[in-house]
Amino acid sequence: MLEYLETLTDPKLRARARKSLETLTKCCYGYLSRHEWIERAVNNGYTVREMGSFGRSIVSPDGAFVEQARATKFALDYAEHLISARLA
């Protein structure tokens, strides 16, 4: 997560992203911080895609998804960062 936060140049934006990613959320794995949930999801093959009227979403291999409004912009940005780092 720190590697992703370092890519954000604005200190206020970096602080907001850190707070958002450290927030606990309930998911299929139990209660995890958003960054832990995103890391597990990406490791399990989730991707970030546009889902029509739902907009940008994190999508599981079986097609289930969580839209940006629930997952947060920072979580999806972090997921994209992890996916691109994996492909590099």
Helices and strands as residue ranges (DSSP letters): H 2-6, H 11-22, E 24-27, E 30-33, H 34-43, E 47-50, G 52-54, E 56-59, E 65-67, H 68-71, H 73-87
